[in-house]
Amino acid sequence: MTQNDAPTTDSTETDADNEPAQPAAGTENGVEAATEGDERSSPVPETDPDVLHRTSPLLQPTFALIGTVVVLALVSVGVVWTRPDLVGGIEFAELVINGIVILAALLLVRLGVTLLVLWRTTYTIHEEGFKKEYELAYHSKSRELPVEQLRGREYERGRFETVFDCATIRLLTGGTDRSLGFIEFVHIPDPDEVGKSISQVRKRYERRNS
């Protein structure tokens, strides 16, 4: 399902008394102290003013999927082991059990690799476009979608994503999902904020080129 970008409005606050701003409570020398919620998602970094939003995927949905595969494999093996007549006898039961174990092992290896990649992945929204990058075992990969190529976006929330309050956003171009620039933000913990940042970047680009 493709979401329409909601317009955003920039606002500027001014100090009526023209007095210098004082450091807010809970800050030190005017710089806010880091909180636990800043670990997975961060606002605009002071060192890079072009960045509007930076976030990383949650790992809990992948852990939950790994646990589900393990439980289903154990239950299936237990049923076949205790009721071999369901699959045609003991000889067939051994073949079925071996097949279940091999399939579960392959799935767990794949999910383990996915988990490691997500752990090292960062999603960035900046003034010129959108970037997905990760670094793992001396191998790094970066993919970027320029804002002028953005044609739309899809919002998806699976079962585990609903449980852990996250979502997946796909940024679409005119091609296929493997086309240049296609980016998928998986298991992001702050989909509403990411959506607002995407809309903000697109609106600014449209204003610059109108």
Summary of the structure (lengths in Angstrom):
residues: 210
radius of gyration: 23.5
end to end distance: 27.7
largest distance: 87.4
contacts: 533
relative contact order: 0.16
helix: 41%
strand: 24%
